[in-house]
């Protein structure tokens, strides 16, 4: 499965319809969650997804506004509720933090999905230019690249003040030519990544570079009166800065992961416990800004599609072991150069990357 994301350009009336659809779906989500909660708490009865979906026809009779939403969109809302409760019980069974399903507050429900039908793309000499959404109309869409494979679902998503269409497609793998090369990668904060062949990738630090502007806008937001229009406008400004940072980071991660998949057949990472690492309040912001887990995830799914391989290894002592002779050379984080009695001198991150490669490729 692969998802293609395209920018939508709705008119003012279409924006109102899209916004109303999101709000009605949010209310339905909360009501379905409350229905399950009350039935189990008061009567000990577990409500099934199919039962709730069957009640949608009756809901439309009592609340005519829901007739203006495609039936499968409403069914998908119930499916989301069902998934949230399934995940809750799964975490409970595995002794993880349960996280009971929460209500969606106003402004916290930003997408709805056409799971099978209710949408179509119109074609002309320049390619697809319009997307037809049932109960909403024809919306201009910018298709900056061709859609490959069979479209399975269409999700309409709101990001601050912009709208996007996300098409989940079933595609055939596109295997890349073999390079017969392997690489170990040590991710870090001073350098984003060090490769075992000596390549260093600089850390862009998008959040850190935008912090001054972000703090300025956040201070202005804190002074606005709650519920006022000026606060809403200022909140949008802050959200736009966060959106830009996210887009910059994702663009960087996609490009770097694509380079790895194109140049290497086997890619080896450390199996880091990032959730535990961010508990360090001095490093949490920098680790989150680097987004190592997302980088590994992007590389993994690209490698699977390209016929390449990603391996995760135990990170224990990868920075301390000498890649030349195998001795353990203790050093603090402030020491950036590895020096061993065997005469090997090189950057500590590259030394770690070589050890990671060795662990990943050794039988």
N, C-alpha and C positions, 0 to 999 in steps of 0.2 A: 504494500500500500504506500502511496505517495500523495502528499497534499500540495496543491497549487493554490497560491494566495494572490488575489487580484484586487486592485483598488476600485471601489464603486463611486459613482458620481450621481447620487440621487437628487431630485428636485426638492424644493421645500415641502411640497405636499407628500412626496414619497418618504422624506425624513420623518414626517409626522406619523405616517403609517408604520414605518419601521420601529419608531420609538414606542408607539402604542402596542405593537406586537410584542416587543420586549417586556413592557410593563405587564401586559396580560399574562404572558408566560411566567413572569416572576410571581405574580399572585397565584397562579395555578400551581406552581412548584411549592410555594409555601403552604397552600391549602392541602395538597396531597401529602406533604410531610406531616402536617398537623393531624390529618385523618389517620395516618398510620400510628402516630404517637398516641392519640386518644384511644383508638380501638385496642391497642395492646395494653395501655395503662389501666383502662377502665374495665375491659372485658377479657383481656388475655388473648385476643384474636390478632393474628398476623394478616394484614391485608396484602393480597397478591397484586402484582402489576396488571395482569389481565383484567382483574375486577375493577381496578381504578380506570383503566382505559375504556372499559365497557360503559362506565358512568359518564363519559364525555358527552354522549348524545343528550343525556338528561341535563347536563350542565348548560349546554347550548340553548336548551329551551328556557331555562330560568335566567340565563345571562346571554342575551342576544349578541353582545359584543364579540363573543367567542365564535360566532358564525363567520366573522370576518377574518378568521385565521384558518389556514389549511389544516385539515384533520390530522395529517401525519406529523405536522409540527407539534400539535398538542400531544399526540401519542409519544413523541420523542421527549417531551418534558416529563411525562410520567416515567419514561425509561431512565432519565437522569436521576429522578428520585429513587428509583429501584436500585440503581448502581451505587448511589451514595449509601444506602442502607446495607447493601451487600458488602461494600468495602468496610463499613463499620463492624459488621459481624466477623468479617475475615480478620481484621486487626485484633478484635477481641479474642478470637480463637487462637491467634498466634502470639498472644501476650504482648502485643504492641500497644502504643498509645491509641485508645479507641477513636476519639474524635467523633462524637455524636453529630449526625447531620444537622446543620444550622439553617435557619431561615435566611433568605436572601433579602437584604435591605435594599432600599431604593437606590438605584445606580450600581448595584452589585450583580446584576444579571445582564450580561453583555452579548449574548449570542443565542440564536435559535437555528434549528437544523431541519432541512427537508431530507429525510432518510432514504427515500426511494424516488418519489415523483414530486410534481408541483413546481419544477423549475426547468428551464430550457435556455439554450444559447442560440441567438440568431446570427446567421452568417452573411457576409457580403464580400465584395472584392478585396477589402482590406483585412478580412478575418472577422472573428467574433467581436461585435461592438456593443451588443445589448444582452442583458440577462432578463428573462421573463420569470417573475416570481408570482406564484398563485396568490390571489387576494391583495397583491401590492402593485403589480404593474411591470412595465419594461424599464429597466434601470441601465444607464450607461456604465460600461465596464471597460477598463483599460487592460487588455490582454497583452502583457509585455513579452510573453513567451507562449509557445504552443502547448496545449494539453495533450499528454500522451496517456494511452491506456483507456480503460473504461471508467467513466464517472459513476461512483457509487452513492455519494452523499454530497449535499451542498449546505455549508454552514455560513450564515450571514453574521458577521461579527462587527461590533462597534468598539473602536479604540479612541477614546476621548471624543473628538469631533469628526473622525473619519470612519468610513464604512468599508468593509472588505468582504469578498466572497471567497470561501475556502472550499475547493473541490477535492474530496478524497477519491483517489483513482487507484484502480488495480492495474499494475503495470508488470511487464516482463523485466527480469533483471538485465542490466546492460553491463556485461562483463568488460573490464578494461584489460589491455595487454599486460602480461606478466613482466615484471622488472627484475625478478630474482633477487630482490634486496629486502632486508629487514632493518627495523629501526627500534631503538628503545627511547622512550620520552620521559624526561623528568620535568614535571610542571612545578612552577614556583611563583614567587611574587616579584622579586627583583627582575628576573627574566620570566616571561610567560611560559616558555618551554625551552629546554635544552635537549638536542637530539644527539644520539650516540655517534653520529658522523661529524660532530663538531658544530653543527648549525645552531644558532641561537635565535629565538623569536622574542622580539621586544614586547614588553607588557604595555598595552595601550592606555590602561587606567582611565577609562572613559568616565566613570563616576567621579574619581578624584579630580579630573580636569574640569568637570562641570560643577564642582562643589561650591565654588564662590557664588556663581550665578544662582544655583539651587537654594543655597542658604538665604540669599537676598530675597528671593521670591517667597520662600517659606516664612520668613520674618514678616513680610507684608501680609501674607495670608493669616498669620496668627493675630494680627491687629484688626482684621475685619470683623464686623459684627456677624454673629452666627445667624444664618437664615436670610441674609441680605443678598441682593443681586451682585454687589461688588465682590462679596466673598465667593460666589459661584464663579465669577469671571477669573478671580485670582486663583481659585482652585484649578481651573482649566489650564492656566499658565504653568502651574507647578506640574500638572499631569503631562503636559506637552514636553517639558524638560525630561521627565522620567521616560517618556516614550522615545525621545530621541536617543537617550543613553542606551535603552534596550535595543533599539534598531541598530545603532552603531556596534554594540557588542555582538549581536547575532550575525551581522554582516561579517565581522572579523572572524568569528568562530567558524562560520560556513566556509569562508575562503581558506583558512588555515587547515581545516579538516579535509577539504577537497585536495589541497596540495599533498597531504600525507597519503591519501588513498591513491592518487595518481602516480606517486613516486615510489611507493613501497608495497610489497606483497604481505608482509607481516608487520604489524604495529603493536608494540608492547607498552602498556601503561602500568603504573602502580595502582593497586586496588586500595585507594585512600578512603578512610572513614571521614568524609568531609563534614557530616553532621556533628561529629565530635570535635572536629578542628575549629568550627565556627563558634564553639563555646568559649574560646579565648577572645575576650572582648577587645584585646589590642589588635588582633589580626582579622576579626570577623568581617569587617567592612572590605578589607583588601581581598580576602578570599572570595567573598561574594561577588566582588567586582570582577575578579579574574574568571569566575564561572567555570571551574575545571570540570565539574560533573557534566555540564552541558556540552563542553568541548569533547569529552570522551563519548557522550551519547551520540553527538553528530558524527564523529569519526566512525563509531560502531555501525550505525545504520547505513552510512555511505559505503563502508567496506563490505557489508553483506550484499548490497545491491551490485557492487562492482566485482564480486568474487574474491575479495581480499579477506584478511583475517586480523582480528583484534584480540589480544591476550592481556589479561590482568594478572599481576603477580604481587606477592607479599612485599610491602615496602620496607620491611624490617632491615635496618643497617645498610640500605643501598647507598647512602651518602658516606658511611663510615668505612666500608670495605674498599680496599685498594683494588682497582680493576686490573692492575698489572700483576700483583703477586698474591692477592687474596687476604692479606693481613688487615686487621681492623685498626684504623687510624682515627682515634677519637678527636673530634673537633666541634666547636660550638657553631651556632648559626652565623655568628659574625665573621667566621673564617671562611672566606670565599674561594680559597685555593687549596687543592689537595696536594700534600707533600708526603711522600712515603720514603722509608729507608732504602727501598729498592731503586730509588732515583726517579720515580715517576712524579712529574709535576704537571698538573693541569687543573682547569676549572672544576670545582667540586660538583657542579650540576652535570657537566659532561661525564665526569667520573661515575656519578650516580646513574646516568642514562646508559652507560656501557654495562653497568651491573644489571640494570633492568633488562636490557636486551639479552644478556647471558642467561638470566633466570627464565625468560620467556621462551628461549630457543633451545635450552638444554633439555635432554631427554629425561 
